[in-house]
Amino acid sequence: MKDKLGNVLDWLKSKGVDYADCRYVNTEAESLRVTNGVVDTLSRNSSIGVGIRVLHNGAWGFASIASTKEGDLKKAANKGLQTARASAMAKKENVRLAEQEAFHDRYNTPCEKDPFDVPTSDKIGLLLEISDRLAVDSKIKTAEASMDFFKTNKIFCSTEGAEIEQDIIESGGGFSATAYDGSQVQKRSYPNSHRGDFATRGYEFIEEMNFLDHVDSVREEAMQLLSADDCPDTEKDIIICGSQMALQVHESCGHPSELDRVLGTEISLAGGSFMQIKGLNDLKYGSDIVNIYADATIPGALGSFGYDDEGVRAQRSPIVKNGLHVGYLTSRETAPVIGQKSNGTMRADGWNRIPLIRMTNINLEPGEWELDDLIADTDDGIFFDMNKVWSIDDKRLNFQFGVECAWEIKNGKLGRMFKNPLYTGMTPKFWNSCDAICNKNHWRVWGVPNCGKGEPMQTARVAHGASPTRFRKVKVGVSK
Amino acid sequence: MIGKDKLFSTFEKVVKTSRADETEIVYIGEDNGLTRFANSTIHQNVNESNARILIRTIIGKKIGVAATNSISLNNLKATLRNSFEIAKYQKDNEHFPGLPGPADYTDINTFFESTSRFSPKDRARYVKKVFVRANRRKFTTAGSFATGDGEIAVFNSKGVRCYQPMTIANLGIIAMSDNSSGYSVGLSRKVEDIDPAALADVAVDKAFKSKKPKALEAGDYEVILEPAAVAAFFEWIAFIGFGSKAFIDKTSFLSDNIGKKLMDDAVTIYDDANDTGGIAMPFDFEGVPRKKVTFVEKGIGRGVVFDCTTGHREGVDSTGHALTADEQGEGAMPLNIFIEPGNKTKEEMIASVKKGILVTRFHYINGYIDTPRAVLTGMTRDGTFLIEDGKIKHGIKNLRFTDSLLRAFSDVKGISKDRGLIPPWWGSVGCICMPTMHLGSFKFTGTTDF
């Protein structure tokens, strides 16, 4: 395959392109879901093809084709070249790429048990047992359990001489119980909502989540929510659990720190960013204890890889340091705008799509608190657990999140349960109200398998390390 | 484009080798181009030639699904074997009634040569027109212009032979100044229906009129919602309200409310995939002809859409709204949603408002707050205006809403006679066709800085 890609790149060089790269991607995916004892999803999907990116006369073109035949690849390369020529008809200035070492390397996901070698009957057996045990009470209207696996082989070659092969395995799963009492619906999930937790690991990741140990508590809490009080409409000190903090970081720091958004190139769909370049090293994003960084090198985390889809090596870089906005997620095209080299965040969701700046593992550094001490230190608050609702404006300022379940905190103790809990705020004010973060004992990387961005839409699998965190005087309960 | 004859003859060869009781092959081929622009320059220009071929095999009541993106005979036969092996591992699905047999579907022209031939250079010419138009009034633009063709075929061992070639063209524009923005969109199967200059003018006009927006307190306001704003509700409601899974799971507001009054008498909402005024598609991904389904008729809950499996479970026929076999766990979904038009113009509705808000569109709506009450939250975007004494007064900074659609649609003061076609997230097999709506009460619960 590398020879074929090399031949295509040689042909493009002969046409005088400024730069070109080819990505061969072969992905196998398996999806399984049991709903109320019925296996309603059991499918395998394979997709193979090549994407060719061409920079000619300072303008981009991209073409992709579901083929690996050399003749087809050259046709796609020519289409990419012609498209770059069309782009040049409406360019303002030439695209400039940051310098980049041309690596020759190979990377593999750490994996103990290839999920595609685990018998399907074992996976279905586990999901059926979860579904059956969730549904033992008639108030549980929907018992769902799912697993998803991805195996990707990709080869990246460029006209600069890069030649990188990567094998990435991703595994994830989870379950939920939806309770219904004739008028209202309440749901609890494990280990996270929206199909569970994910990692760049093998089936051992599924086994380590010990699903069966958590079935009873999920079922019982879903039913308890039916008779819980509504979350009050008021202002409270709040503690947010680790998985919800992951989404808070995702929406209010990860996306706005994508430099392509900042430069306006995502405005047509997802919007822009309040983290403007003039605020770099100046914007007080959060309180002094807030440290957020990108790190694509965490072994097993869902946003980890060896090299991004521009051939830039995975790395760690700060975004917020001691509350100050100090960095962005960048690409070879955007990094020179702020006088830097790419920090390696360009990824495409397949051979057929162009790489975009995507989150890797965007993490909130742990603080010093034990969770019990933090709750004990809170006189009048609410503990928010596990995402249900997410919404944020197109510059990532005004957000509103809902969670599956919350508990009142009174005089340092967890009390009654609340249903339909929401909290809302403005990003910098919210993060500047952060006064306590739990320590590394409570810190965990949460996989987010469904981050949407771009046109045509692309789905990225990213992750966020976080631990329970406290914020002061936050508006809660705005659902009425 | 491969064409009906070649696809069917290939599938015939594959299905002949199947050891399953029933076999289905669904082909979705696409050849799409998309030109993306921002800061009045093209920054992405992409082409994709791809296909999805899904093979569903049935052994008794066990179902296996495998998919590939290669049409080669060897690959299809390997995918068939894979599907068969998966089916062997399955448990019986008692709700599955078997694959459907052949049925006549409406003959609709959904393919236009002009769109199919549209090249990257043609798209660049259109986009340049947008730049020129906006630059004249000193606005920059961002947006995307997609054109493409494709074909969908459904073939099964019980004789279903459905084939539909199609094209799509979709231009979305955001015009911007330092402190304002405006939006417009054009969608059609025929590229000549897209007028880049006219669309640019609409976006620029909104950005011009909303310059230096003023802050407005959150609260309960009368609103005029333009088609893109109304459509954003229904991208969510399609999933949480009108689909068969939500209905069966009791999470839909229609679940226990068929025949009950849910909205204002003026509101009739339906799905009609055979209406060529929308983005028509005459059969679903099981090869069942798409029927017109009314969700809400004059404010009264009427029904939801079904595929073969969920329909059988509920004791009704499929309405022709099946998703692809790998997605059927999500149940049936409506992909062509319409609200019946009224008899007013947007201007007449604005003129009737003492104090209210005109919304061009919403951003990042989420509908999981309380699905039985259809509570949604989201932000306004790209052109939000204060109306006072029947006139647009000035632009306002964006607002967050959190409200029940059932409550908001229970006080409808007017519906426009014109409707706009809005591209949904599910792509070229459908659309959302909405009028401008005048609601008596809508709850805004938050503000932002721009």
Interface residues (C-beta under 8 A of the other chain):
Chain A: S31 R33 T35 G37 V38 V39 D40 T41 L42 S43 R44 N45 S46 S47 I48 G49 A59 W60 G61 F62 A63 S64 I65 A66 S67 A76 K79 G80 Q82 T83 A84 R85 A86 S87 M89 A90 K91 K92 E93 T120 S121 I124 L128 K141 T142 T178 Y180 G182 S183 Q184 V185 L263 G264 T265 E266 I267 S268 L269 G271 F274 N352 R353 I354 K388 V389 W390 S391 I392 D393 D394 K395 L397 N398 Q400 G402 N420 L422 T424 M426 E455 P456 M457 V478 S479
Chain B: N32 G33 L34 T35 R36 F37 A38 N39 S40 T41 I42 H43 Q44 N45 V46 N47 E48 S49 N50 A51 I63 G64 V65 A66 A67 T68 N69 S70 T79 N82 I86 Y89 Q90 K91 N93 E94 H95 S119 P120 K121 R123 A124 R125 V127 K128 F131 A142 G143 S144 A146 G172 I174 M176 D249 K250 T251 D256 A325 D326 E327 Q328 G329 H363 Y364 I365 N366 Y368 I369 D370 T371 P372 V375 T377 G378 M379 R381 N398 R400 T402 W425 T445 G446 T447 T448 D449 F450
